[in-house]
Amino acid sequence: MKFLASLALAGSLLTAAAPAAVAQTKATSPYHTRFAVDGPIVLGLGAASAFGLYRVQQKSGLSDAEAAALRKEDVPAFDRFSAGWYSDNWQTASDLLCYPTLVIAPGLLALNDDVRGRYGQILGLYVQTMLASDALFTTSVGNIYRYRPYLYGTEGGGGRTGKIATNSFFAGHTAHTATATFFAAKVLHDFNPGYEGEGLVWGAAAVVPAAVAYSRIKAGKHFLSDNIVGYAVGATMGIVVPQLHKEAGRAGVSLVPMQGLNVNGYAYSGFVLSKQL
């Protein structure tokens, strides 16, 4: 995805600028980020994504004879119902659902006062999260040959024998959309735990990538199992990456001084571990 390359570049700049933004606001953040740590992580994930894209370019497509020899019966029963489907309209619909969401989901976070105060940090974290999903996606499609559903029918135009026809596993549109929506829901929760309407936000975060998955199946681009894996990868990265950056002080432990009398009546002093909620 060329869009992700631009997103990564912009995010790297935002990550670098995050400390300055933090210095200008008193907003507290549930996350701990350091450019010295997160910068190399972003670069590493970007390199992994780029290598995956390189592997995609090295793949070979199908010959006309190989494409003609494909049979629906060779598709696992779980996925067979969509073998042969193809639709340009549904492909367009999936693009219109996916690509704007990658911008809108993090953009809506700026409407929240608490998040807006640390928006530079959040955008840097968003790029890292998206690159984590993208690295898994490109590595997968770059090394796994699975034919797209439309190859089992008669439609698909010039895309029937190109290398892109082997990129069915797993569903990138679904994975990237789920990453964006679940990341937004997770961040909003961490800044405002238990806020009114939180259930609706998580519901929307789940529904949008599901709609993308449905449109990719109807378009003949991916099987159901491709979308299930893509959804799981995206949702997991959208939640796990921010969670790994949670500020330990928000729910960690600290030493608290204690004084008193022991069982023998002697005075004592010392420290105990106290959990901070």
C-alpha positions in Angstrom: 0.0 0.0 0.0 1.6 3.3 -1.2 -0.7 5.1 1.3 1.1 3.3 4.2 4.5 4.4 3.0 3.4 8.1 3.2 1.7 7.4 6.5 5.0 6.0 7.9 7.0 9.0 6.7 4.6 11.4 8.2 4.3 9.4 11.4 8.1 9.3 11.9 8.2 13.1 11.7 5.4 13.3 14.2 7.1 10.9 16.5 10.2 13.0 16.4 8.2 16.1 17.2 6.2 14.5 20.0 8.5 15.6 22.8 8.1 19.3 21.9 4.3 18.9 21.8 4.3 17.3 25.2 6.4 20.1 26.6 3.7 22.7 25.6 0.8 21.0 27.3 -0.1 19.8 30.8 -2.3 17.0 29.5 -1.5 13.6 31.1 -1.2 10.5 29.0 -1.6 6.9 29.9 1.2 6.0 27.5 5.0 6.2 27.8 6.9 6.8 24.6 10.5 7.7 24.0 11.9 8.6 20.6 15.2 6.8 21.4 13.2 3.6 21.8 10.2 4.0 19.5 12.1 5.6 16.6 14.2 2.5 16.0 11.1 0.3 16.4 9.2 2.3 13.7 12.2 2.1 11.4 12.5 -1.7 12.0 8.8 -2.2 11.3 9.1 -0.1 8.2 12.0 -2.2 7.0 10.1 -5.4 7.6 7.1 -4.0 5.6 9.5 -2.9 2.8 11.1 -6.4 2.7 7.6 -8.0 2.6 6.8 -5.8 -0.4 10.0 -6.8 -2.0 9.1 -10.5 -1.6 5.7 -9.7 -3.2 7.5 -8.3 -6.2 9.5 -11.5 -6.5 6.5 -13.7 -6.7 5.5 -15.3 -10.0 2.0 -15.2 -11.4 0.0 -18.0 -13.0 0.2 -19.1 -16.6 -3.0 -19.3 -18.6 -2.9 -23.1 -18.3 -2.5 -22.9 -14.5 -5.4 -20.5 -14.2 -7.6 -22.7 -16.4 -6.8 -25.7 -14.3 -8.1 -24.3 -11.0 -11.1 -26.0 -9.6 -13.6 -24.9 -6.9 -13.4 -28.4 -5.4 -9.8 -27.7 -4.5 -10.9 -24.8 -2.2 -11.5 -25.8 1.5 -15.2 -26.3 2.1 -15.2 -23.4 4.6 -14.3 -21.0 1.9 -15.8 -22.6 -1.2 -19.0 -20.6 -1.2 -17.2 -17.5 -2.6 -15.0 -19.2 -5.1 -15.6 -17.6 -8.5 -17.1 -14.3 -7.1 -16.0 -11.0 -8.7 -17.3 -7.5 -8.6 -15.7 -4.2 -9.5 -18.4 -2.3 -7.6 -17.7 -4.2 -4.4 -14.0 -3.6 -4.9 -14.6 0.1 -5.1 -16.8 -0.1 -2.0 -14.1 -1.8 -0.1 -11.5 0.9 -1.0 -14.0 3.6 0.0 -14.5 2.0 3.3 -10.9 1.2 4.1 -8.7 4.1 3.0 -10.7 7.0 4.5 -11.0 5.0 7.8 -7.2 4.9 8.1 -7.3 8.8 8.3 -10.7 9.3 9.9 -10.3 6.9 12.9 -7.2 8.7 14.3 -8.5 12.0 13.2 -11.6 11.7 15.3 -9.4 11.2 18.4 -8.5 14.9 18.1 -12.1 15.8 19.1 -11.4 14.5 22.6 -9.8 17.2 24.8 -7.5 14.8 26.7 -6.3 13.1 23.6 -5.8 16.3 21.7 -3.3 17.5 24.4 -1.0 14.6 23.5 -1.9 14.2 19.8 1.7 14.2 18.6 2.4 11.2 20.8 -0.8 9.4 19.7 -0.1 9.9 16.0 3.4 8.5 16.5 2.0 5.5 18.3 -0.6 5.1 15.6 2.0 4.8 12.9 3.9 2.3 15.0 0.7 0.3 15.4 -0.2 0.4 11.7 3.3 -0.6 10.7 3.2 -3.6 13.0 0.1 -4.8 11.2 1.6 -3.9 7.8 4.8 -5.8 8.5 2.7 -9.0 9.3 0.6 -8.4 6.2 3.4 -7.9 3.7 5.4 -10.7 5.1 2.5 -13.0 4.8 1.4 -12.1 1.2 5.1 -12.0 0.2 5.7 -15.6 1.2 2.4 -17.3 0.9 0.8 -18.2 -2.4 -3.0 -18.4 -2.2 -5.1 -17.7 -5.3 -7.8 -15.1 -5.0 -11.4 -16.3 -5.2 -12.1 -14.7 -8.6 -9.6 -17.0 -10.3 -12.1 -19.8 -9.8 -14.6 -18.0 -12.1 -14.3 -16.4 -15.5 -14.0 -12.8 -14.6 -11.1 -10.7 -13.4 -9.7 -9.2 -16.6 -5.9 -8.8 -16.8 -5.5 -9.6 -13.1 -6.0 -13.3 -13.6 -2.4 -14.2 -14.3 -0.5 -11.4 -12.6 1.4 -12.0 -9.3 -1.3 -10.0 -7.4 -3.7 -12.9 -8.1 -1.6 -14.9 -5.6 -2.0 -12.5 -2.7 -5.2 -13.8 -1.1 -3.8 -14.6 2.3 -4.4 -12.6 4.3 -6.8 -9.7 3.8 -4.9 -6.4 4.0 -7.8 -4.1 3.7 -9.5 -5.8 6.6 -6.4 -5.9 8.7 -5.5 -2.2 8.2 -9.1 -1.1 8.8 -9.3 -3.1 12.0 -6.0 -1.7 13.2 -7.3 1.8 12.8 -10.7 1.4 14.4 -9.6 -0.7 17.4 -6.6 1.6 18.0 -8.9 4.6 18.2 -11.3 2.8 20.5 -8.4 1.6 22.7 -6.8 5.0 23.0 -10.1 6.7 23.8 -10.7 4.1 26.5 -7.3 4.5 28.0 -7.6 8.3 28.2 -11.2 8.2 29.4 -12.0 4.8 31.0 -15.7 4.1 31.5 -16.9 7.2 29.5 -20.5 7.4 28.4 -21.1 5.7 25.1 -18.0 3.6 25.2 -19.9 0.5 24.1 -21.1 2.2 21.0 -17.5 3.2 20.1 -16.3 -0.3 20.5 -19.2 -1.6 18.5 -18.4 0.8 15.6 -14.8 -0.2 15.8 -15.9 -3.8 15.3 -18.5 -3.2 12.6 -16.4 -1.1 10.2 -13.7 -3.7 9.5 -16.4 -6.4 9.3 -18.1 -4.4 6.6 -14.7 -4.1 4.8 -14.3 -7.9 5.1 -17.7 -8.5 3.6 -17.0 -6.2 0.7 -13.7 -7.9 0.0 -15.5 -11.3 -0.1 -18.1 -9.9 -2.5 -15.4 -8.4 -4.7 -13.8 -11.8 -5.0 -10.5 -10.6 -3.6 -10.4 -12.7 -0.4 -11.9 -15.8 1.1 -13.7 -15.7 4.4 -10.7 -17.3 6.2 -8.4 -14.6 4.7 -10.6 -11.9 6.2 -10.9 -13.7 9.6 -7.2 -13.7 9.9 -6.9 -10.1 8.7 -9.5 -9.0 11.2 -7.8 -10.8 14.0 -4.4 -9.4 13.2 -5.6 -5.9 12.9 -7.7 -5.9 16.0 -4.9 -7.5 18.0 -2.3 -4.9 16.9 -4.7 -2.1 17.4 -5.1 -3.1 21.1 -1.8 -4.7 22.0 0.6 -2.1 20.7 -1.0 0.8 22.8 -1.3 -1.5 25.8 2.5 -2.2 25.6 3.1 1.5 25.9 0.8 2.0 29.0 2.4 4.1 31.6 3.5 1.8 34.4 2.9 4.5 37.0 -0.8 4.4 36.3 -1.1 0.8 37.5 2.2 -0.2 38.9 3.7 -0.6 42.4 5.6 1.7 44.7 7.3 1.6 48.0 5.3 3.1 50.9 7.0 3.9 54.3 5.4 2.1 57.3 5.9 2.4 61.0 4.3 0.6 64.0 4.7 -2.1 66.6 5.6 -5.7 65.9 4.0 -8.7 67.7 6.7 -8.5 70.5 5.8 -4.8 71.2 8.9 -3.4 69.6 8.7 -0.4 67.3 9.6 -1.0 63.6 9.9 1.0 60.5 10.2 0.0 56.8 8.6 -0.1 53.5 5.8 -2.1 51.8 4.8 -2.5 48.2 1.6 -0.7 47.3 -0.3 -1.1 44.1 -1.2 2.1 42.3 -4.6 2.0 40.6 
